């Protein structure tokens, strides 16, 4: 549960700390608005992501299943600035599949918390591997980080890619190359 009152007080303190007048017209409702935004963008904190993939179906499909260009945004836990981009998932079922919307929901829940792209990539691949026990699973995330674009090195448009894989889709396997080829052509 988000304590919106504490967030409002903190935002008012930040406005004062940067030399702003929190009582001026344009800023009067800002603490409340920021509290509502934080409630939404950190809404994944108290949700068990494993529960999202619990509804599965028996299916003897043995080919590669890919989901590509699943958009997401998250907040970098180091600077509380957004990073955003796309997630690609590939898996080879082992007698069990999940509804495609479940993967999207999984990404939403895991990304709506203070996060690191590397951890997010590992969490997605690990949960799919744990719950579905596929022959193999791979995840590629490509994202732009505002903490790199707006401050520090100030490089707009730089894309960070992270990859995690398990089983027959490990990065040394031809099946991973197949997955990678499919998602790179989908652009």
HELIX and SHEET records of a PDB file:
HELIX    1   1 UNK A    4  UNK A   17  1                                  14    
HELIX    2   2 UNK A   25  UNK A   27  5                                   3    
HELIX    3   3 UNK A   30  UNK A   41  1                                  12    
HELIX    4   4 UNK A   49  UNK A   53  5                                   5    
HELIX    5   5 UNK A  100  UNK A  111  1                                  12    
HELIX    6   6 UNK A  117  UNK A  132  1                                  16    
HELIX    7   7 UNK A  146  UNK A  149  1                                   4    
HELIX    8   8 UNK A  174  UNK A  185  1                                  12    
SHEET    1   A 2 UNK A  56  UNK A  58  0                                        
SHEET    2   A 2 UNK A  96  UNK A  98 -1                                        
SHEET    1   B 5 UNK A 114  UNK A 115  0                                        
SHEET    2   B 5 UNK A  64  UNK A  76  1                                        
SHEET    3   B 5 UNK A  82  UNK A  92 -1                                        
SHEET    4   B 5 UNK A 136  UNK A 145 -1                                        
SHEET    5   B 5 UNK A 160  UNK A 167 -1                                        
END                                                                             
